[in-house]
Amino acid sequence: MVRLTQLLHPARTPAAVRPAATVLLLRDSADGVEVLMTRRSMTASFAPGAYVFPGGGIDAADALAHGQSTRRVTQSDLHLTQAIAAIRESFEELGILLARRADGTHLGTTDIASLDRQTPFNAQCTAQGLTLSGAEVFVLAHWITDRDLPRRFDVPFLVARMPEGQEPVADESEQFEPVWVRPADALARHAAGDFFIIFPTIRTLERLQAFATVYALLQACAVNDEPLFTSCPRAGLLNGHESRHMEHEPPFGELALVCPGGQIVHELAWQTERPVPLLKNVMRLTAPNPGFMTGPGTNSYLVGDPVSGHIAIDPGPDDPGHIERLWRAAGGDIRCIVCTHSHPDHSPGAARLQALCTHKPPILGLPSAPTSRENSRFTPERALADGERLVLQGADGITHTLQVVHTPGHAANHLCLLLEEDGLLFSGDHILNGSTTVIDPPDGHMGDYLDSLDKLDRLCAQHGVDFILPAHGYVLGDLQRTPDNPSAPEHGGARGAIAHLKAHRLAREAKVARAMQARPEGTVDDWVKLAYDDVPERLWPVAKRSMQAHVERIQSLGGFNL
């Protein structure tokens, strides 16, 4: 876990969340699924003027009304209470009543108009002989309001089919202008500036586009009777403008590291002219070498402080401007230079950086193996040992300890570095954000790569690592699972990212095996079309390198001998 003394923006306790529920009322149309949305009052305390789905807070009476509602066998007490709250709110706000008479029919709009939306809901339903349709309301998503906001809610986004014979009638106090809209049209109108919707609504509408019918959506929600996704977003700045992100999106982990309390201050736009502080003792400077294989560029890192001096990790390509900026960011005080591996976007800048330093810090790493390509030759001044520790001593007893971890797979001489005091893993190219690393035989080896992932997982468990700092892309990971972050993987932090990556690799390997089985006389060119059919064809030349590594591993495990 990151030391509190090293945080740039201190952790803070977000506002408490309030339980609420909202419901997406859906219907089929000739053009696809439509959802009912309404405009919130311009004086509302939360999201004024936004188009939303009906809903509101959960009342104590909602939990007491289970006996008045139908219920699925798999529907938990919590989900039933939320469904009843959503039924009540849709009645109070829009005059929609998800309840049935004894004969199974719904009330019509005229019948509903005779009811009083201000009178206790459950009593009115009982008087009318109505049974609430809780069993017909499913959980689509679970949202927890962002940490930076003063009013926060813990709210399921529920889904239900719109009852026949009913028309929405807004209460004209909280909700206005009910409208049926296709998700794609709502998103397009929002982008055009005439249909304001907030972040959770945007992301939910994006997910709805995947379903062709209401039935398909309800069936998907019924499979496990749990939310299809859960999120407590984080926000940063993108070119100075607020930018919100869910857990699966690349910037999320970086925002969690830099602004754990949800402060909206961290700039996410990639730039190469200035170092980006991540902690008081960690800076990133991205080299100006963006491209197909390097993403936004190679991340060089500086670990340390003005008292301890710095360790430079991956100086990157031999770009004079980048190397000078790296040297200046460290105040010229670099105690050693570590290259995670020998590839040309990682190690060539080491000699130039060393030459700028008065005391000539040693260049450390592992020498290239004979299997490396000609443009990836590297010989350090001193070879590091697996498990070795590089220690910087700062003021007041503060230390920064980097443990060396040999992780062959992407390259035979690849290593990662663990900042022990802060639980940070510098992963080089072994783990990336936004893509999977290429395993290119013979220097790359899939079996070694997967074994190295297991080794890193054990190390992360031992040291409680929450974040991974890759050589390309944003910081990966998040804090452990908490009430504000219930969607974190079971093991949390870096271990969740590693588990996801390994599962992805093994799933791809299974597709490679099926391709080989389907075309036993085929070639790599034949198999890549089947095993990477979900990848753009322009990427197949690169994909073939990793596929060859998968083929070799399958054969080594006693699979197809071709």
QUIKA-V884019 format. One record per backbone hydrogen bond with DSSP energy under -0.5 kcal/mol. NH is the residue of the N-H (numbers start at 0). CO is the residue of the C=O. E is the energy in kcal/mol with one decimal. If there is no record, write none. Layout:
# QUIKA-V884019
NH;CO;E
NH;CO;E
This chain:
# QUIKA-V884019
5;2;-1.7
6;3;-1.1
8;257;-0.7
13;11;-0.7
17;151;-1.6
19;153;-2.1
20;55;-2.4
21;155;-1.9
22;53;-2.6
23;157;-3.3
24;22;-0.8
25;23;-0.5
25;159;-2.5
26;33;-2.0
28;31;-1.1
31;28;-1.6
33;26;-2.9
34;180;-2.6
35;24;-2.1
36;34;-0.5
36;178;-2.6
37;51;-2.4
38;175;-3.5
39;49;-2.9
40;173;-1.5
43;40;-1.4
48;40;-1.0
49;46;-1.7
50;195;-3.3
51;37;-3.2
55;20;-2.2
57;18;-1.7
61;58;-1.1
62;58;-0.8
62;59;-0.6
63;59;-0.6
64;61;-1.0
67;64;-1.8
68;65;-1.6
69;131;-2.5
74;71;-1.3
75;73;-0.6
79;75;-2.2
80;76;-2.5
81;77;-2.4
82;78;-2.2
83;79;-2.5
84;80;-2.2
85;81;-2.3
86;82;-2.4
87;83;-2.5
88;84;-2.6
89;85;-2.4
90;86;-1.6
91;87;-2.6
92;88;-2.7
93;89;-1.7
94;90;-1.7
95;89;-1.8
97;95;-0.6
98;96;-1.7
99;130;-2.5
100;104;-3.3
103;100;-2.0
108;164;-1.6
111;107;-2.4
112;108;-1.9
113;109;-0.7
113;110;-1.0
114;111;-1.8
116;114;-0.6
118;115;-0.9
123;119;-1.5
124;120;-2.2
125;121;-2.3
126;122;-2.4
127;123;-1.8
128;125;-1.2
129;124;-2.9
130;99;-2.6
131;67;-2.6
132;97;-2.6
133;131;-0.9
135;132;-1.6
136;133;-1.6
137;158;-2.6
139;137;-0.6
139;156;-2.5
140;156;-1.7
141;228;-2.0
142;154;-2.8
143;230;-2.6
144;152;-2.6
146;232;-0.7
148;145;-1.3
151;15;-0.6
151;149;-0.5
153;17;-2.7
154;142;-2.9
154;152;-0.7
155;19;-0.9
156;140;-2.8
157;21;-3.1
157;155;-0.8
158;137;-2.8
159;23;-2.1
161;25;-3.1
165;162;-1.0
168;93;-3.1
170;92;-1.8
171;174;-1.6
175;38;-2.3
178;36;-2.9
180;34;-2.0
182;32;-0.5
185;181;-2.4
186;182;-2.3
187;183;-2.1
188;184;-2.7
189;185;-2.1
190;186;-2.4
191;187;-1.7
192;188;-0.7
192;189;-1.1
193;188;-2.0
194;188;-0.6
200;197;-0.5
201;197;-2.3
202;198;-2.6
203;199;-2.1
204;200;-2.6
205;201;-2.2
206;202;-1.7
207;203;-1.9
208;204;-1.1
209;206;-1.5
210;207;-2.1
216;212;-1.6
217;213;-2.7
218;214;-2.5
219;215;-1.9
220;216;-2.0
221;217;-1.5
222;218;-0.8
222;219;-0.6
224;220;-0.9
227;139;-2.6
228;139;-0.7
230;141;-2.4
233;244;-2.2
235;242;-2.6
236;265;-2.9
237;240;-3.0
240;237;-1.4
242;235;-2.6
244;233;-2.7
248;245;-1.6
251;248;-1.9
253;474;-0.8
254;250;-2.1
255;251;-2.0
256;252;-2.0
257;253;-2.7
258;254;-2.4
261;258;-2.2
264;262;-1.3
267;236;-3.6
275;283;-3.5
276;274;-0.6
277;278;-0.5
277;281;-2.8
278;281;-1.8
279;5;-3.2
281;278;-0.9
282;301;-2.2
283;275;-2.1
284;299;-2.9
285;270;-0.5
286;297;-3.0
288;286;-1.9
290;294;-2.0
294;290;-1.8
296;293;-2.0
298;470;-3.3
299;284;-2.5
299;297;-0.6
300;312;-2.2
301;282;-2.3
302;310;-2.2
303;280;-2.3
304;308;-1.1
308;304;-2.4
309;332;-1.6
310;302;-2.4
311;309;-0.5
311;335;-2.3
312;300;-3.0
312;310;-0.5
313;311;-0.5
313;337;-3.2
315;345;-2.5
318;316;-2.4
319;317;-0.6
322;318;-2.7
323;319;-2.3
324;320;-2.2
325;321;-2.2
326;322;-2.2
327;323;-2.6
328;324;-2.3
329;325;-1.2
330;327;-1.8
331;326;-2.6
332;329;-1.8
333;331;-1.1
334;309;-3.4
334;332;-0.5
335;309;-0.9
336;361;-2.7
337;311;-3.3
338;363;-2.3
339;337;-0.5
345;342;-2.3
346;342;-1.7
348;315;-3.0
349;346;-2.1
350;347;-0.5
352;348;-2.2
353;349;-2.6
354;350;-2.1
355;351;-1.2
356;352;-0.9
356;353;-0.9
359;356;-0.9
361;334;-0.6
363;336;-3.8
363;361;-0.6
364;381;-1.2
367;377;-2.6
371;368;-2.1
375;372;-1.9
376;373;-0.9
380;362;-2.1
381;362;-1.3
383;364;-2.4
386;403;-3.0
387;384;-2.3
389;401;-2.9
390;388;-0.6
391;399;-2.1
393;391;-0.6
393;397;-3.5
396;393;-0.6
397;394;-2.0
399;391;-2.1
401;389;-2.9
401;399;-0.6
402;400;-0.6
402;417;-2.8
403;387;-3.3
404;415;-2.6
406;404;-0.5
406;413;-2.1
408;410;-0.7
413;410;-1.6
414;339;-2.2
415;404;-2.9
416;425;-2.2
417;402;-2.3
418;416;-0.6
418;423;-3.0
419;400;-2.3
419;417;-1.2
421;418;-0.7
422;418;-1.0
422;419;-0.6
423;418;-1.6
424;466;-2.1
425;416;-3.5
425;423;-0.6
426;424;-0.8
426;468;-1.4
427;468;-0.6
429;426;-2.2
430;426;-0.6
432;471;-1.7
433;431;-0.6
439;409;-0.5
439;437;-0.7
440;438;-0.7
440;544;-0.5
442;370;-0.5
443;439;-2.3
444;408;-2.1
448;444;-2.3
449;445;-2.5
450;446;-2.2
451;447;-2.4
452;448;-1.8
453;449;-1.9
454;450;-2.1
455;451;-2.5
456;452;-2.3
457;453;-2.1
458;454;-1.9
459;455;-2.8
460;456;-2.2
461;457;-2.1
462;458;-2.0
463;459;-1.1
464;459;-1.9
465;422;-1.3
466;422;-1.2
467;475;-2.5
468;424;-3.5
469;467;-0.7
470;427;-2.6
475;467;-3.1
477;465;-1.0
481;484;-0.6
484;481;-1.3
487;484;-1.4
492;478;-0.6
493;464;-1.3
494;464;-0.6
494;491;-0.8
495;491;-1.1
495;492;-0.7
496;492;-1.2
497;493;-2.5
498;494;-2.6
499;495;-2.3
500;496;-2.3
501;497;-2.7
502;498;-2.3
503;499;-2.1
504;500;-2.4
505;501;-2.6
506;502;-2.2
507;503;-2.2
508;504;-2.3
509;505;-2.0
510;506;-1.6
511;507;-2.2
512;508;-2.5
513;509;-2.2
514;510;-2.2
515;511;-2.5
516;512;-2.2
517;513;-2.4
518;514;-2.1
519;516;-0.6
521;518;-2.5
526;522;-2.5
527;523;-2.4
528;524;-0.7
529;525;-0.7
529;526;-0.8
530;526;-3.1
531;527;-2.0
532;529;-0.9
534;531;-1.7
538;535;-2.2
539;536;-1.6
541;538;-0.6
542;538;-2.5
543;539;-2.4
544;541;-1.3
545;541;-1.0
546;542;-2.5
547;543;-2.2
548;544;-1.4
549;545;-2.1
550;546;-2.8
551;547;-2.3
552;548;-1.9
553;549;-2.8
554;550;-2.4
555;551;-2.1
556;552;-1.6
557;554;-1.6
558;553;-2.6
561;559;-0.9
